[in-house]
Amino acid sequence: MALRSNSSLNSGETDFQAMSEINVTPLVDVMLVLLTIFMLTAPFILQSVKVKLPETAPVAALKPMQAMVVSVQPDGKAFLGRDGIELPALESRLKAELAKTPELSVQLRADAGVPYGRITEVMAAVSRAGVVKLSFVTASVPKGQVGK
């Protein structure tokens, strides 16, 4: 407990009273140091789990099956094969093909510049048609170029 002198310095009296205020400056200093330490160490704690991912050999080629190709150009136009098509018509054509071939699969080829919303619209049309096998066609990246 700190004491406060109410007397003047010239006086020889030593009249001390108890100070009723708490000095929070040391508490704030300690809390700021702890906060700084936490902010610096938190990212390292989250990345401290070391995992060695499994490596696999290239998989065997899949047996070819009948697949319809749906393409989407950068401007959002959809094509079934080489024919331009609107989404309601795409859905009805896929339903008709699915009636003929129950194991029908669809390959979606979308340009990298197509907005995500348009791709989801095409995927929804394929799904509403009843097609359960939908795959995305991508270009292969030369070895060593991944992530660039």
PyMOL commands that set and color helices and strands:
alter all, ss='L'
color gray80, all
select helices_A, chain A and resi 25-46+87-100+116-128
alter helices_A, ss='H'
color red, helices_A
select strands_A, chain A and resi 3-5+16-18+67-72+78-80+83-85+105-110+133-136
alter strands_A, ss='S'
color yellow, strands_A
deselect
rebuild
show_as cartoon
